[in-house]
Amino acid sequence: MKLIKTLAIMALCAGSFTACNSTAKQDNQTETAAVEELTVDQIWENPDSFVGKEITVTGVCSHLCKHGGRKAFLMPSNGTTPLRCDASPAFGSFAKETIRQPLAVTGKLHEDKIDEAFLQSWEKQYAAQLAAMKEGQGLSGEAAEEAAGGCDTEKAAHGQADITSFEGRMADYRAKIAARAEKEGKPYVSSYVFEANSYEILPQ
């Protein structure tokens, strides 16, 4: 009887060890699972397929936001539409040394929808900023840039590099919204921003 009990206990212990070992392996596999690495070109081929996923994007940093380095722009190989990367609170800002350097930025891609309601709100904000300037209240360079929709590089990220006026940009957005609504039934323009949780400068 004692022998039977002893064998039963040994069997249970062996089973528990196997289960624990299996769990440990699974946990280890989860921890070491590689994050998908993509180029900016690959992102622009089908951005919707990467929205919300943890990925690493590689590309050369063509421009850094002059107001604290909160935004970095990675260029595709054709040098047309850069990908805007926003620094998360995890590291706060991109270092000045990242300019013109190849970067590997890890985070998630987000889709912002620009529709008619968004444009009307933007126009009201812009009008208020202009009114403040006319009244002599002054406006910081950062606030003026944000009101107008960002710097030239950010305008390029929205496909509006050749449009110089705020009114022209609004008209361009409305034309694109109308075209997409007619073609796809979606009354908005998609704008993609990469929220960066970390980055590293790659060797050239």
C-alpha positions as CSV (number, residue, x, y, z in Angstrom):
1,M,0.0,0.0,0.0
2,K,2.8,2.4,0.9
3,L,4.5,1.6,-2.4
4,I,1.3,2.5,-4.4
5,K,1.0,5.8,-2.5
6,T,4.7,6.6,-3.2
7,L,4.4,5.9,-6.9
8,A,1.2,8.0,-7.1
9,I,3.0,11.0,-5.4
10,M,6.0,10.6,-7.8
11,A,3.6,10.6,-10.8
12,L,1.9,13.8,-9.6
13,C,5.2,15.5,-9.0
14,A,6.5,14.5,-12.5
15,G,3.3,15.9,-14.1
16,S,3.6,19.1,-12.1
17,F,7.2,19.6,-13.2
18,T,6.2,19.0,-16.9
19,A,3.4,21.5,-16.7
20,C,5.6,24.1,-15.0
21,N,8.4,23.6,-17.5
22,S,5.9,23.9,-20.4
23,T,4.6,27.2,-18.9
24,A,8.1,28.5,-18.4
25,K,8.9,27.8,-22.1
26,Q,5.8,29.6,-23.2
27,D,6.5,32.6,-21.1
28,N,10.1,32.7,-22.4
29,Q,8.8,32.5,-26.0
30,T,6.5,35.4,-25.4
31,E,9.3,37.5,-23.9
32,T,11.6,36.8,-26.8
33,A,9.0,37.1,-29.6
34,A,10.5,39.4,-32.2
35,V,8.7,42.7,-33.1
36,E,8.1,42.9,-36.9
37,E,10.6,45.3,-38.5
38,L,9.5,47.3,-41.5
39,T,10.7,50.2,-43.7
40,V,8.7,53.4,-44.2
41,D,8.1,52.2,-47.8
42,Q,6.5,49.0,-46.5
43,I,4.3,51.0,-44.1
44,W,3.0,53.3,-46.9
45,E,2.2,50.3,-49.1
46,N,-0.7,49.3,-46.8
47,P,-0.8,51.4,-43.6
48,D,-4.2,50.2,-42.5
49,S,-2.8,46.7,-42.0
50,F,-0.3,48.0,-39.3
51,V,-2.6,50.2,-37.3
52,G,-2.5,49.3,-33.6
53,K,0.3,46.8,-33.9
54,E,3.6,46.9,-32.1
55,I,6.2,47.2,-34.8
56,T,9.6,48.7,-35.5
57,V,10.0,51.1,-38.4
58,T,13.4,51.9,-39.9
59,G,14.3,55.0,-42.0
60,V,16.5,58.0,-42.1
61,C,15.5,60.9,-39.9
62,S,15.1,63.8,-42.3
63,H,13.8,66.4,-39.8
64,L,13.3,66.9,-36.1
65,C,10.7,69.1,-34.5
66,K,12.6,72.3,-33.4
67,H,10.2,72.7,-30.4
68,G,11.8,70.1,-28.1
69,G,12.4,67.2,-30.5
70,R,9.0,65.7,-29.8
71,K,8.5,64.7,-33.5
72,A,10.9,62.9,-35.8
73,F,10.2,62.3,-39.5
74,L,11.4,59.2,-41.2
75,M,11.8,59.3,-45.0
76,P,10.9,56.5,-47.5
77,S,13.4,55.6,-50.2
78,N,11.6,57.7,-52.8
79,G,12.0,60.8,-50.6
80,T,8.4,62.0,-50.9
81,T,6.0,61.4,-47.9
82,P,7.8,61.1,-44.5
83,L,6.3,59.2,-41.6
84,R,5.8,61.3,-38.5
85,C,6.9,59.7,-35.3
86,D,5.8,61.2,-32.0
87,A,7.8,60.6,-28.9
88,S,5.8,59.0,-26.1
89,P,6.3,60.0,-22.4
90,A,8.5,56.9,-22.1
91,F,11.5,58.9,-23.4
92,G,10.0,62.4,-24.1
93,S,11.9,63.6,-27.1
94,F,14.3,62.6,-29.8
95,A,18.0,63.6,-29.4
96,K,19.4,66.2,-31.8
97,E,21.9,63.6,-32.9
98,T,19.2,61.7,-34.7
99,I,18.9,64.2,-37.5
100,R,20.1,62.6,-40.8
101,Q,20.8,59.3,-39.1
102,P,19.2,55.9,-39.8
103,L,16.8,55.1,-36.9
104,A,14.9,52.0,-35.7
105,V,11.8,53.3,-34.0
106,T,9.5,50.9,-32.1
107,G,5.9,51.7,-31.2
108,K,2.4,51.7,-32.8
109,L,0.8,53.3,-35.8
110,H,-2.3,55.3,-35.3
111,E,-4.9,56.5,-37.8
112,D,-6.4,60.0,-37.4
113,K,-9.6,60.7,-39.4
114,I,-9.8,64.2,-40.8
115,D,-13.4,65.0,-41.7
116,E,-15.5,68.1,-42.2
117,A,-16.2,68.5,-38.5
118,F,-12.5,68.4,-37.8
119,L,-11.7,71.0,-40.5
120,Q,-14.3,73.4,-39.2
121,S,-12.9,73.1,-35.7
122,W,-9.4,73.7,-37.1
123,E,-10.5,76.7,-39.0
124,K,-12.1,78.2,-35.8
125,Q,-8.9,77.7,-33.9
126,Y,-6.8,79.2,-36.7
127,A,-9.1,82.3,-36.8
128,A,-8.8,82.7,-33.1
129,Q,-5.0,82.6,-33.3
130,L,-5.0,85.2,-36.0
131,A,-7.3,87.5,-34.0
132,A,-5.0,87.2,-31.0
133,M,-2.1,88.2,-33.1
134,K,-3.9,91.3,-34.6
135,E,-4.8,92.4,-31.1
136,G,-1.1,92.4,-30.2
137,Q,-1.3,89.5,-27.8
138,G,1.5,87.8,-29.6
139,L,1.9,84.2,-30.5
140,S,4.8,81.8,-29.8
141,G,6.5,80.3,-32.8
142,E,5.3,76.8,-31.7
143,A,1.7,78.0,-31.3
144,A,1.7,79.7,-34.7
145,E,3.1,76.6,-36.4
146,E,0.6,74.3,-34.7
147,A,-2.3,76.5,-35.7
148,A,-1.2,76.5,-39.3
149,G,-0.9,72.7,-39.3
150,G,2.8,72.2,-38.5
151,C,6.1,72.9,-40.3
152,D,6.9,72.2,-44.0
153,T,8.0,68.6,-43.3
154,E,4.7,67.9,-41.5
155,K,2.8,69.3,-44.5
156,A,4.7,67.0,-46.7
157,A,3.7,64.1,-44.4
158,H,0.1,65.0,-45.4
159,G,0.8,65.2,-49.1
160,Q,0.6,69.0,-49.1
161,A,4.2,70.0,-49.6
162,D,3.4,72.3,-52.5
163,I,0.5,74.1,-50.8
164,T,1.6,77.3,-49.1
165,S,-1.6,78.8,-47.6
166,F,-3.8,77.6,-44.8
167,E,-6.9,78.1,-47.0
168,G,-5.3,76.1,-49.8
169,R,-4.7,73.2,-47.4
170,M,-8.3,73.3,-46.2
171,A,-9.5,73.2,-49.8
172,D,-7.1,70.3,-50.6
173,Y,-8.5,68.3,-47.6
174,R,-12.1,68.9,-48.7
175,A,-11.3,67.8,-52.3
176,K,-9.7,64.6,-51.0
177,I,-12.6,64.0,-48.6
178,A,-15.1,64.4,-51.4
179,A,-13.1,62.1,-53.7
180,R,-12.8,59.4,-51.1
181,A,-16.5,59.6,-50.1
182,E,-17.5,59.1,-53.7
183,K,-15.0,56.3,-54.3
184,E,-15.0,54.4,-51.0
185,G,-18.0,55.7,-49.1
186,K,-15.6,57.1,-46.4
187,P,-16.1,60.9,-45.8
188,Y,-12.7,61.5,-44.3
189,V,-9.0,61.5,-45.0
190,S,-6.8,59.2,-43.1
191,S,-3.7,60.6,-41.5
192,Y,-1.2,58.2,-39.9
193,V,1.1,59.0,-37.0
194,F,3.6,56.6,-35.4
195,E,3.6,56.7,-31.5
196,A,7.2,55.9,-30.6
197,N,8.0,54.1,-27.3
198,S,11.7,53.7,-28.0
199,Y,14.3,54.2,-30.7
200,E,17.9,53.6,-31.5
201,I,20.4,55.1,-34.0
202,L,21.5,52.5,-36.4
203,P,25.1,52.2,-37.8
204,Q,25.5,53.7,-41.3
